[in-house]
Amino acid sequence: MASEDVLHKTLKNADGKPFQKYKGIQNNFVLEDYELIFDDIQNDRMGHTAVRVRVPIKKAGFPEDMYNTKSREIALRDLIARRFRESARTHARSPIPKTSGGEIFIPRPGQEILERWSVVITQYFIEVRFTVDLPSDGNKVSAMAMELLLERIKTVVSESMYSSQYKQSKVYNHLFTNENADYIRENLDSRGLIAFIADGAVIPRRDDDLAPMIDATPFESDPSMRVTFEVPNGEPVSGMGIPKGFTVITGKSRSGKSSILDGIYAGVYNHIPGDGREYVITSNKAAYVMSEPNRPADSVDISMFVSSSDEFEDVSAAKKEFISSPMSEFVSVSEAIEMGSDLLLIDEEYSNPCVIRKGFLSDEDRVTSLSELGRSMGKNGTSLIMVSGDESAVRSADNILNVEAFKAKPSDVERIEASSEFIVPAKRSPVSKGVVYEKGHRDVNIVSKSIRSIEIGEFIVNIPVAALFDISQTSTIADAAIMMKDLMDGSADMLETCEKAISMLKEQDDSVDNGIGMHHVTIRAIDLAALMNRHPQMLAIQKR
């Protein structure tokens, strides 16, 4: 640990020398109001330098009741990350004039309130992890410009890491919204519910998904389905409770059915105030299933849906590099249940007819649809919410929601008696020896290509069903996949292996000895498994 004077002397001695002389500032420096830690110095002007700043908890001044519970701590860290990003974009978005470098970067938060390891709160300090681009004059150290960069850092820190810079009502609103949402989700099960949509929720999204659609119709529940939660903060929250079991959402075209289903899926995470979906709350084990033709499958048990198939030698251990569209859905359903999913979301727009319902005059069909199994699945612990206008699907459901202009009301029709019984699929254990992580000269190549696309080795794996809404979630999934490499030895099932990988990553991120968690946020084991299951070299075994 060194003083501020040492930092300035080191920079002065390096001024005008080759860029690599910046390595001399890799240290902890105690400044007047905070500690500045240079963890990993970039090798040249094209790289990025990993930096941390620590403000003593007492100097930061945030009241203890803003972080004295895990829910509030997560929300406060989320809010600080947003303010730090906003300030950096205002004061350090572009290079320092007449130099290369000077930018300050922190990952951009989305609409979700997530545990973000770009910010850490301990009993002693608040730490923010970010990167800077060290300024240079050509390929030489520019000490004068570096002084300006330090001023930029000081400004960003002063605007984002001290309680006095925040409107207290805004902070508490952020914390209370997260805490209330957590409370509702934790109490869904005891109320016999699998999801909840608050009255007044604005579900339709703008094209960039960063705000509700302008002039969108707020959601309104039918009084017969309205439930009320006495939340920890503020007035009670009322809205539509969706019960466990098999629910079909139906209604005329463009009435908001698919938007409601999308909103329900987004509800696996909490949302910031003003998003419109603050109290659209769903079990965090929900899974979205859609048609994915040509995805792979390895040893997946789909025997509860398919009695026999020309596509697979054994439907109890379906294995093929490229599978058909209908079978891809049954495989995804089985994989989701294998990962402990308690809610499946299906939209007929992205699904196959034979997956939705039984075909007319198809008594000898070898496929049993989700509609036929929906009630039995619910009794076995996996609820189903399906958007469909198909008569047989509607008549097979436990609950029918008729949607018109984002108003939902229950409907009653003559039910079809379901005779099919759902059987929980066999579990699989992943084996890593088939997955090649290398590419070129890189021993481990895992790169986020887009929010739901990750390159592993030489293969780009698409995961359109994953609940990834923030690019930092994609980065976290990619790094968790690296952890999976050594864990996939066949000794544990997929759920246990994915949970272990995430736990190991979180343990590293929680450490205050490094700043490697800058790009990491909350992820789910079910989404990590979705990535691994879609890798064409994935191997899995069933222990029978």
C-alpha positions, 0 to 999 in steps of 0.5 A: 500500500502506497501514498498518493505522493508515491503515485504522482512520483511514479507517474512523473518518473514514467512520463515520456517513457515506453507505455510498459512503464505504467506497470509501476503503478500496479499497487494500492494507493491511499488517497485523501478520501478513498483507496485506489487499486490498480489490479491489472495494467494494460500492456499497450494503449489498445488494452484496458486496466482493471481498477478498484476504488474503495470508500470507507463505509463511514465516509460513504455515509449510507445509512445502515438500514440501506444495506442491513438485509441482503435484499437491500444490500443487492439493491443498493449495489445495483443503484450505485453501479447505475450511478457510477456508469451514468457519471462515467458516461458524462465525465469520462466517455471519450479520450482525454484531448490530444491523447489516446485513452482516458475512458472509464468503463463499467458494465451497463445495467439493464432493467433488472435489479441484480446482484452486481459484483461491479460493486461490493459492500463490506462492513469496512468499505464500498468498492466499485470495480471498473476499467480505465484506458490509461492515456498515452502520447503515441506509445509513451506514458503521458503523465500529464494526461494521467493526472487528468484521468485521476481527476475524472476518477475523483469526479465519478467517485464523488458523484456515485459513492457518497450518500450525500449525492443521492436523493434519499427518497429515490434510494429508498424507493429502489430498495423498497421496490426490490424488497417488496418484489422479493417478499411477493416471490417468497410468498407465492408458494404459500398462496398456491400461486406460480406467478403474480401480475400487479394491477397497473403493471405496464407490460408492453416494451419499447423496441430497445426493451429499456422502458415501457411502451408509450401509451401502453394499456396498464394491466387489470385483473378480474376481481375474481382472481385478485389477490393482495400482498401485505408487502414490507414497505408501503401500501399493499399490492393487489393484482392477478394471482396465477395459480399452480397447475395448467393455465391457458391464456387465450383471447383474440389476436393482438390482445396482449397474450404473448406480451403477458407471457413474456412479462411473466418470464421476465418476472423471474427477476426484479425490475427497477422503479419506473420499468412498469413490471416492478410487481410482475413476479414469477417463480425464479425456476420458470423456463421458456420452451420454444421450437429449436430445430437442429439443436442437439440432444444427448441422452435426454429422457423424452419417453413421457412424451414420445412412445417411439420415434424414427428419429431416436433409437431410444426415446428414454435416452434421446441422442442426436446432433440435429433434432427436428423441431417438435422433438426439440421442444420435448427435449427442452421440456425434459431438460428444464424439469431435470433442472428443477423447473416448477413452471414451463411457459409455452407460446403457440406462435413459437411452438409446434401444433403436436406439442401444444395439443393432440391432433384430430383423429390421431388416436394412434399417435405416438406423441402425447402433447403438453395439453394432455399432460398439463394437469398431471405435470402440475400435480407433479410440481411443474406448472404450465402456462400456455398461450393458445387458442386451440380448443382442445388445449383450452378444454384441457386446462385447469385455469383459463384466462381470457385476455382482451386489451391487457385485461384478464378474466377467467373463463369456464368451459366444458373440460376434457378429462385427461387420462395421460399421466406424467412421469418425471424424466431421468436425470443425467450427469454431464461429462466434459471429455467431449467438449473441446474448449480450445480454439487456435492458440487459446486453451480455453475459448469462451466468448459472449457473442450476443446476449443469448449467444456464446462461443465455446471452442469453435462452436457458437451456441445459441440459447434463445430460451435463456432468461438473459436480459442483461449482457453481464448475465451473458458474461457471467454464464460464459465464465461459469461455463469455464468452471463447468469444464473441470466439474463435468466428470460424471459424478454429479447430475446436471443441476448439482454441477451447474449450481457448483460452478455458479457457487465457485464463481460467486466465491471468487467474486465475493473475495475482496482480494481481487476485482475479477467480478466486474462483469458478473451478476446474478444468473440461474443454474437452469440457464447455464444448463441451457448453454451446455445442453445446446453444445454439439459436443456435449456428453451426458450419462444416465445412471440407471 
